[in-house]
């Protein structure tokens, strides 16, 4: 009886501690670290764990506790090739983790929100996120809100008007005697063919992001520009009309270009399954005539071409005379999983990260002198592991960075550094802040996305012939519910436009 009484007392005390919030009040679904117990939050993100992360993790966690947060952070890296599959599995099985990264240009925030995979963190941001509100502009916050509710913390890390740009390797173009400006898609094709032929090379277009989506660099070549494509399925025109992207003439013309490139072996033969590490290596070594977006460091490119100059890696836009638009104000977002037991701690961690330069430097770049060196006022140089030729530690700015604190890697190409320069002449596309909620068509959205991967993407990337394959793909999309999804997109976009007046 004495033993039983002791157990009952312990249970009662445990229950009391479990019901106490940060301020000693009753818990209301928000976890707490106010009792003195250190809470560990797990952050799931794509990529490969840097060699010195364990050392940096220890230093970060010690500072978090020293700063009075009673929080530790743990990172779980998922290989790029398995990212979408594994994060979906974690969400569907309600695995115990807290934060994960969302790339709006791959699988958007709306997609996750519609599946019920995200926590509404409005209350946590209001209570624990003063720094977040200070360093992230209102225009960027608007992209993660729906009906006043906040579903993520946007990474305000770059000038989004750079989207739709491409990078050309002028060193190879000059060496092959390719003259004249590259202004359209035919120019790109011709330039690649000439380089491969004259220099006896077999270069392909490096396509990042695994499944990927529409090539926004081509959108500028159409008379219907500006337009955007969301969730790989919804074409939003400047007239406010939503269409099935796969049924548009723009999709057909894009697919035609990729088909020609694929037949001419200018696209990787395994484009749908090639490992992202392989794509990254190709970009890092400068083995491209052109690439979508920007490359990374100049040092790797210089090893491939010792006499190359930084200005030989140039950022351009097709049809450069057309205006530049920000199609989306938050491309990268960090969210709290619906199953997280620690939403408050997750927001507190991000608030701590953006509190000062010291915190930011520690988590993003590691330990000064060991994993990075400061260069000037806002520059950084990573310490490279000679065994792997990779940084000993770095947390990619594009995932969780902020322009108020970013240290620009001085080994980046000049083209890449343009990401961190505000474009004062860029315009916001009217739907840049539009947030689609797929909840009303949740089942159809999932089915449509599955058909996109299995039947549409092979056509778009040129692996399958458009004329012989498009009817079957469209039939599957119709059966999956694409018409209902597009109708709901239109309904919500109309409501958004009305509320924005």
C-alpha positions as semicolon CSV with decimal commas, in nm:
position;residue;x (nm);y (nm);z (nm)
1;X;0,000;0,000;0,000
2;X;0,286;0,237;0,083
3;X;0,447;0,162;-0,253
4;X;0,115;0,214;-0,432
5;X;0,061;0,545;-0,251
6;X;0,408;0,659;-0,355
7;X;0,335;0,578;-0,720
8;X;0,006;0,769;-0,702
9;X;0,178;1,073;-0,552
10;X;0,444;1,070;-0,823
11;X;0,175;1,043;-1,090
12;X;-0,015;1,336;-0,943
13;X;0,297;1,552;-0,929
14;X;0,388;1,456;-1,287
15;X;0,040;1,555;-1,399
16;X;0,074;1,892;-1,229
17;X;0,407;1,967;-1,398
18;X;0,264;1,859;-1,734
19;X;-0,018;2,113;-1,706
20;X;0,196;2,415;-1,630
21;X;0,263;2,658;-1,913
22;X;0,553;2,900;-1,965
23;X;0,397;3,156;-1,737
24;X;0,266;2,910;-1,482
25;X;-0,082;2,903;-1,635
26;X;-0,277;2,610;-1,771
27;X;-0,145;2,454;-2,089
28;X;-0,348;2,518;-2,402
29;X;-0,187;2,291;-2,658
30;X;0,141;2,485;-2,658
31;X;0,447;2,310;-2,519
32;X;0,658;2,464;-2,249
33;X;1,017;2,489;-2,138
34;X;0,936;2,711;-1,845
35;X;0,979;2,438;-1,584
36;X;1,355;2,430;-1,637
37;X;1,350;2,112;-1,840
38;X;1,544;2,143;-2,167
39;X;1,319;2,068;-2,466
40;X;1,475;1,928;-2,784
41;X;1,315;2,032;-3,112
42;X;1,384;1,834;-3,430
43;X;1,432;2,023;-3,757
44;X;1,401;1,809;-4,072
45;X;1,561;1,943;-4,389
46;X;1,696;1,821;-4,724
47;X;2,066;1,763;-4,787
48;X;2,367;1,590;-4,635
49;X;2,486;1,649;-4,280
50;X;2,808;1,856;-4,271
51;X;3,102;1,694;-4,098
52;X;3,122;1,945;-3,811
53;X;2,749;1,975;-3,739
54;X;2,781;1,774;-3,413
55;X;3,043;2,022;-3,288
56;X;2,838;2,322;-3,396
57;X;2,520;2,166;-3,253
58;X;2,683;2,140;-2,912
59;X;2,786;2,507;-2,922
60;X;2,440;2,618;-3,043
61;X;2,260;2,421;-2,774
62;X;2,488;2,552;-2,502
63;X;2,418;2,910;-2,609
64;X;2,044;2,849;-2,632
65;X;2,041;2,731;-2,271
66;X;2,279;3,006;-2,160
67;X;2,043;3,260;-2,317
68;X;1,764;3,124;-2,098
69;X;1,559;2,942;-2,360
70;X;1,592;2,587;-2,224
71;X;1,584;2,463;-2,583
72;X;1,810;2,230;-2,776
73;X;1,792;2,175;-3,150
74;X;1,852;1,857;-3,345
75;X;1,872;1,843;-3,725
76;X;1,774;1,546;-3,937
77;X;1,906;1,560;-4,292
78;X;1,727;1,370;-4,569
79;X;1,903;1,292;-4,895
80;X;1,777;1,510;-5,181
81;X;1,676;1,212;-5,390
82;X;1,448;1,081;-5,116
83;X;1,329;1,413;-4,974
84;X;0,972;1,429;-5,101
85;X;0,902;1,063;-5,036
86;X;1,041;1,063;-4,683
87;X;0,892;1,393;-4,564
88;X;0,551;1,279;-4,690
89;X;0,592;0,951;-4,504
90;X;0,685;1,131;-4,184
91;X;0,378;1,352;-4,212
92;X;0,135;1,075;-4,302
93;X;0,253;0,851;-4,016
94;X;0,249;1,148;-3,774
95;X;0,611;1,093;-3,681
96;X;0,735;1,291;-3,382
97;X;0,930;1,592;-3,514
98;X;0,884;1,967;-3,501
99;X;1,004;2,179;-3,795
100;X;1,063;2,109;-4,160
101;X;1,158;2,305;-4,467
102;X;0,919;2,393;-4,749
103;X;1,032;2,490;-5,100
104;X;0,743;2,671;-5,264
105;X;0,881;2,609;-5,613
106;X;0,872;2,231;-5,559
107;X;0,587;2,136;-5,325
108;X;0,425;2,455;-5,203
109;X;0,306;2,564;-4,861
110;X;-0,054;2,546;-4,977
111;X;-0,012;2,180;-5,061
112;X;0,106;2,093;-4,710
113;X;-0,152;2,316;-4,545
114;X;-0,430;2,155;-4,746
115;X;-0,323;1,813;-4,620
116;X;-0,347;1,931;-4,262
117;X;0,028;1,883;-4,224
118;X;0,101;2,225;-4,069
119;X;0,034;2,393;-3,736
120;X;-0,126;2,734;-3,722
121;X;0,147;2,926;-3,535
122;X;-0,026;3,266;-3,521
123;X;-0,041;3,274;-3,141
124;X;0,320;3,158;-3,103
125;X;0,452;3,419;-3,347
126;X;0,252;3,693;-3,173
127;X;0,381;3,592;-2,830
128;X;0,733;3,469;-2,898
129;X;0,836;3,621;-3,232
130;X;0,912;3,994;-3,196
131;X;1,241;3,955;-3,385
132;X;1,068;3,766;-3,664
133;X;0,829;4,055;-3,717
134;X;1,116;4,302;-3,709
135;X;1,344;4,143;-3,972
136;X;1,085;3,996;-4,211
137;X;0,888;4,254;-4,417
138;X;0,508;4,255;-4,410
139;X;0,499;4,183;-4,784
140;X;0,687;3,859;-4,721
141;X;0,472;3,760;-4,423
142;X;0,162;3,794;-4,637
143;X;0,269;3,492;-4,840
144;X;0,236;3,256;-4,541
145;X;-0,098;3,386;-4,413
146;X;-0,446;3,263;-4,485
147;X;-0,745;3,441;-4,332
148;X;-0,514;3,604;-4,078
149;X;-0,353;3,276;-3,970
150;X;0,022;3,216;-3,998
151;X;0,133;2,878;-4,132
152;X;0,510;2,925;-4,148
153;X;0,806;3,157;-4,101
154;X;0,935;3,280;-4,439
155;X;1,306;3,291;-4,515
156;X;1,368;3,644;-4,639
157;X;1,704;3,557;-4,785
158;X;1,713;3,690;-5,144
159;X;1,567;3,919;-5,408
160;X;1,293;3,704;-5,561
161;X;1,287;3,908;-5,883
162;X;1,599;3,711;-5,975
163;X;1,371;3,411;-6,035
164;X;1,329;3,357;-6,404
165;X;1,697;3,425;-6,470
166;X;1,956;3,185;-6,606
167;X;2,334;3,169;-6,590
168;X;2,549;3,127;-6,899
169;X;2,910;3,009;-6,921
170;X;3,062;3,273;-7,149
171;X;3,402;3,110;-7,114
172;X;3,282;2,805;-7,309
173;X;3,075;3,016;-7,549
174;X;3,377;3,232;-7,637
175;X;3,601;2,929;-7,669
176;X;3,354;2,773;-7,914
177;X;3,325;3,099;-8,107
178;X;2,959;3,150;-8,025
179;X;2,885;3,517;-8,085
180;X;2,585;3,740;-8,026
181;X;2,349;3,775;-7,733
182;X;2,132;3,488;-7,616
183;X;1,778;3,623;-7,617
184;X;1,546;3,329;-7,675
185;X;1,509;2,953;-7,644
186;X;1,644;2,878;-7,992
187;X;1,959;3,072;-7,904
188;X;2,006;2,851;-7,599
189;X;1,969;2,532;-7,802
190;X;2,206;2,651;-8,074
191;X;2,467;2,767;-7,822
192;X;2,470;2,428;-7,647
193;X;2,500;2,239;-7,975
194;X;2,790;2,454;-8,091
195;X;2,981;2,419;-7,765
196;X;2,941;2,041;-7,757
197;X;3,032;2,006;-8,124
198;X;3,325;2,247;-8,148
199;X;3,478;2,163;-7,810
200;X;3,401;1,789;-7,832
201;X;3,198;1,797;-7,510
202;X;2,878;1,625;-7,393
203;X;2,730;1,888;-7,165
204;X;2,367;1,875;-7,053
205;X;2,134;2,124;-6,883
206;X;2,163;2,070;-6,505
207;X;1,811;2,058;-6,359
208;X;1,794;2,100;-5,982
209;X;1,522;2,013;-5,736
210;X;1,434;1,652;-5,806
211;X;1,079;1,644;-5,944
212;X;1,094;2,013;-6,024
213;X;0,836;2,230;-6,194
214;X;0,793;2,463;-6,491
215;X;1,105;2,631;-6,626
216;X;1,026;2,991;-6,535
217;X;1,313;3,118;-6,750
218;X;1,096;3,043;-7,056
219;X;0,792;3,234;-6,932
220;X;0,946;3,563;-7,043
221;X;0,947;3,438;-7,404
222;X;0,568;3,430;-7,438
223;X;0,332;3,712;-7,533
224;X;0,116;3,611;-7,235
225;X;0,393;3,707;-6,989
226;X;0,366;3,780;-6,700
227;X;0,204;3,463;-6,573
228;X;0,289;3,211;-6,306
229;X;0,234;2,840;-6,251
230;X;0,149;2,716;-5,901
231;X;0,166;2,363;-5,763
232;X;0,280;2,253;-6,110
233;X;-0,082;2,255;-6,227
234;X;-0,246;2,600;-6,204
235;X;-0,160;2,860;-6,468
236;X;-0,247;3,209;-6,340
237;X;-0,254;3,470;-6,614
238;X;-0,220;3,844;-6,580
239;X;-0,592;3,863;-6,664
240;X;-0,671;3,671;-6,345
241;X;-0,789;3,360;-6,528
242;X;-0,675;3,022;-6,392
243;X;-0,614;2,739;-6,638
244;X;-0,490;2,383;-6,628
245;X;-0,120;2,439;-6,700
246;X;-0,092;2,111;-6,890
247;X;-0,363;2,223;-7,136
248;X;-0,196;2,555;-7,223
249;X;0,001;2,631;-7,537
250;X;0,287;2,747;-7,316
251;X;0,318;2,398;-7,167
252;X;0,318;2,246;-7,515
253;X;0,592;2,479;-7,637
254;X;0,804;2,419;-7,326
255;X;0,765;2,042;-7,371
256;X;0,862;2,075;-7,738
257;X;1,187;2,250;-7,643
258;X;1,275;1,988;-7,383
259;X;1,191;1,709;-7,629
260;X;1,430;1,852;-7,888
261;X;1,697;1,898;-7,623
262;X;1,644;1,542;-7,496
263;X;1,669;1,396;-7,846
264;X;1,988;1,593;-7,907
265;X;2,126;1,458;-7,577
266;X;2,135;1,805;-7,423
267;X;1,922;1,674;-7,133
268;X;2,052;1,400;-6,902
269;X;1,918;1,062;-7,022
270;X;1,802;0,987;-6,665
271;X;1,666;1,338;-6,603
272;X;1,373;1,203;-6,399
273;X;1,587;0,998;-6,161
274;X;1,937;1,150;-6,163
275;X;2,070;1,211;-5,813
276;X;2,077;1,572;-5,700
277;X;2,432;1,529;-5,570
278;X;2,535;1,458;-5,928
279;X;2,353;1,768;-6,053
280;X;2,513;1,979;-5,782
281;X;2,858;1,853;-5,874
282;X;2,799;1,939;-6,239
283;X;2,699;2,294;-6,143
284;X;2,981;2,338;-5,890
285;X;3,234;2,237;-6,154
286;X;3,087;2,472;-6,415
287;X;3,016;2,193;-6,660
288;X;2,726;2,367;-6,829
289;X;2,662;2,604;-7,116
290;X;2,367;2,745;-6,927
291;X;2,170;2,658;-6,616
292;X;1,839;2,764;-6,465
293;X;1,894;3,008;-6,179
294;X;2,235;3,077;-6,030
295;X;2,535;2,854;-5,954
296;X;2,727;2,850;-5,629
297;X;3,096;2,901;-5,571
298;X;3,340;3,027;-5,830
299;X;3,627;2,825;-5,684
300;X;3,501;2,490;-5,814
301;X;3,440;2,635;-6,160
302;X;3,790;2,782;-6,159
303;X;3,941;2,440;-6,091
304;X;3,775;2,312;-6,408
305;X;3,883;2,613;-6,617
306;X;4,195;2,766;-6,452
307;X;4,197;3,074;-6,676
308;X;3,826;3,156;-6,641
309;X;3,720;3,495;-6,501
310;X;3,430;3,564;-6,268
311;X;3,258;3,782;-6,528
312;X;3,251;3,480;-6,762
313;X;2,974;3,335;-6,544
314;X;2,694;3,578;-6,626
315;X;2,335;3,609;-6,504
316;X;2,094;3,694;-6,788
317;X;1,722;3,690;-6,871
318;X;1,560;3,589;-7,195
319;X;1,378;3,878;-7,359
320;X;1,560;4,121;-7,126
321;X;1,355;4,418;-7,251
322;X;1,049;4,286;-7,065
323;X;0,985;4,406;-6,705
324;X;1,097;4,200;-6,406
325;X;0,843;4,057;-6,163
326;X;0,840;3,898;-5,821
327;X;0,607;3,603;-5,877
328;X;0,615;3,491;-5,515
329;X;0,733;3,678;-5,207
330;X;0,844;3,375;-5,005
331;X;1,010;3,092;-5,192
332;X;1,146;2,915;-4,884
333;X;0,957;2,868;-4,559
334;X;1,017;2,689;-4,230
335;X;0,703;2,539;-4,086
336;X;0,591;2,357;-3,774
337;X;0,455;2,008;-3,835
338;X;0,097;1,947;-3,726
339;X;0,213;1,667;-3,500
340;X;0,477;1,880;-3,321
341;X;0,460;1,884;-2,944
342;X;0,677;2,198;-2,930
343;X;0,536;2,475;-3,155
344;X;0,626;2,747;-2,905
345;X;0,986;2,626;-2,877
346;X;1,016;2,612;-3,257
347;X;0,911;2,978;-3,286
348;X;1,133;3,074;-2,992
349;X;1,430;2,913;-3,167
350;X;1,371;3,108;-3,489
351;X;1,323;3,427;-3,288
352;X;1,657;3,356;-3,115
353;X;1,824;3,294;-3,450
354;X;1,719;3,636;-3,580
355;X;1,790;3,818;-3,252
356;X;2,148;3,920;-3,335
357;X;2,443;3,857;-3,563
358;X;2,620;3,638;-3,308
359;X;2,335;3,388;-3,289
360;X;2,292;3,390;-3,665
361;X;2,661;3,336;-3,732
362;X;2,681;3,046;-3,488
363;X;2,391;2,849;-3,632
364;X;2,447;2,938;-3,998
365;X;2,825;2,933;-4,028
366;X;2,948;2,755;-3,717
367;X;3,251;2,835;-3,505
368;X;3,470;3,123;-3,618
369;X;3,821;3,009;-3,695
370;X;3,719;2,643;-3,705
371;X;3,443;2,623;-3,967
372;X;3,444;2,975;-4,115
373;X;3,632;3,305;-4,134
374;X;3,481;3,651;-4,148
375;X;3,571;3,853;-4,456
376;X;3,519;4,227;-4,424
377;X;3,196;4,353;-4,274
378;X;2,948;4,106;-4,426
379;X;3,159;3,846;-4,600
380;X;3,230;3,485;-4,506
381;X;3,469;3,214;-4,614
382;X;3,394;2,854;-4,522
383;X;3,673;2,626;-4,405
384;X;3,690;2,340;-4,652
385;X;3,745;1,975;-4,564
386;X;4,032;1,864;-4,794
387;X;3,903;1,506;-4,790
388;X;3,564;1,595;-4,940
389;X;3,623;1,946;-5,078
390;X;3,307;2,046;-4,892
391;X;3,263;2,303;-4,612
392;X;3,322;2,156;-4,268
393;X;2,994;2,318;-4,174
394;X;2,737;2,550;-4,324
395;X;2,361;2,591;-4,292
396;X;2,239;2,705;-4,632
397;X;2,109;3,062;-4,620
398;X;1,843;2,982;-4,877
399;X;1,668;2,754;-4,630
400;X;1,652;2,971;-4,321
401;X;1,854;3,286;-4,389
402;X;1,768;3,654;-4,357
403;X;1,905;3,948;-4,557
404;X;1,959;4,148;-4,238
405;X;2,226;3,902;-4,123
406;X;2,354;3,710;-4,426
407;X;2,726;3,701;-4,479
408;X;2,789;3,667;-4,851
409;X;3,036;3,394;-4,939
410;X;3,323;3,569;-5,114
411;X;3,391;3,259;-5,322
412;X;3,048;3,284;-5,490
413;X;3,024;3,382;-5,852
414;X;2,926;3,741;-5,923
415;X;2,607;3,602;-6,075
416;X;2,514;3,439;-5,745
417;X;2,588;3,753;-5,543
418;X;2,307;3,930;-5,730
419;X;2,065;3,726;-5,524
420;X;2,144;3,954;-5,229
421;X;2,092;4,285;-5,407
422;X;1,749;4,450;-5,398
423;X;1,597;4,520;-5,740
424;X;1,436;4,862;-5,710
425;X;1,276;4,841;-6,057
426;X;1,110;4,501;-6,009
427;X;0,733;4,480;-5,984
428;X;0,517;4,247;-5,775
429;X;0,295;4,017;-5,979
430;X;-0,064;4,072;-5,870
431;X;-0,084;3,720;-5,722
432;X;0,257;3,720;-5,554
433;X;0,089;3,692;-5,214
434;X;-0,194;3,464;-5,321
435;X;-0,216;3,162;-5,092
436;X;-0,424;2,873;-5,225
437;X;-0,594;2,656;-4,967
438;X;-0,648;2,309;-5,117
439;X;-0,859;2,185;-4,825
440;X;-1,187;2,189;-5,023
441;X;-1,024;1,969;-5,289
442;X;-0,779;1,782;-5,069
443;X;-0,833;1,438;-5,225
444;X;-0,833;1,569;-5,581
445;X;-0,517;1,772;-5,520
446;X;-0,327;1,467;-5,398
447;X;-0,443;1,259;-5,692
448;X;-0,357;1,531;-5,943
449;X;-0,008;1,576;-5,800
450;X;0,050;1,201;-5,827
451;X;-0,050;1,205;-6,195
452;X;0,178;1,505;-6,253
453;X;0,479;1,306;-6,133
454;X;0,390;0,980;-6,308
455;X;0,249;1,102;-6,641
456;X;0,298;1,476;-6,694
457;X;0,658;1,533;-6,590
458;X;0,799;1,276;-6,837
459;X;0,624;1,468;-7,117
460;X;0,740;1,807;-6,992
461;X;1,103;1,699;-6,961
462;X;1,103;1,549;-7,310
463;X;1,132;1,187;-7,207
464;X;0,792;1,105;-7,360
465;X;0,649;1,244;-7,682
466;X;0,385;1,515;-7,634
467;X;0,157;1,421;-7,925
468;X;0,136;1,052;-7,840
469;X;0,124;1,090;-7,461
470;X;-0,067;1,407;-7,377
471;X;-0,419;1,266;-7,422
472;X;-0,353;0,981;-7,180
473;X;-0,203;1,221;-6,926
474;X;-0,494;1,464;-6,957
475;X;-0,745;1,181;-6,923
476;X;-0,576;1,076;-6,599
477;X;-0,574;1,436;-6,476
478;X;-0,943;1,469;-6,551
479;X;-1,015;1,145;-6,368
480;X;-0,804;1,266;-6,075
481;X;-1,016;1,583;-6,046
482;X;-0,809;1,856;-6,215
483;X;-1,120;2,048;-6,328
484;X;-1,248;2,068;-5,973
485;X;-0,907;2,186;-5,849
486;X;-0,882;2,459;-6,116
487;X;-1,236;2,571;-6,041
488;X;-1,148;2,603;-5,671
489;X;-0,827;2,789;-5,762
490;X;-1,032;3,038;-5,964
491;X;-1,285;3,082;-5,684
492;X;-1,015;3,157;-5,427
493;X;-0,816;3,383;-5,661
494;X;-1,129;3,588;-5,734
495;X;-1,189;3,625;-5,359
496;X;-0,825;3,726;-5,310
497;X;-0,850;3,993;-5,582
498;X;-1,170;4,127;-5,431
499;X;-1,018;4,148;-5,083
500;X;-0,710;4,324;-5,221
501;X;-0,904;4,614;-5,369
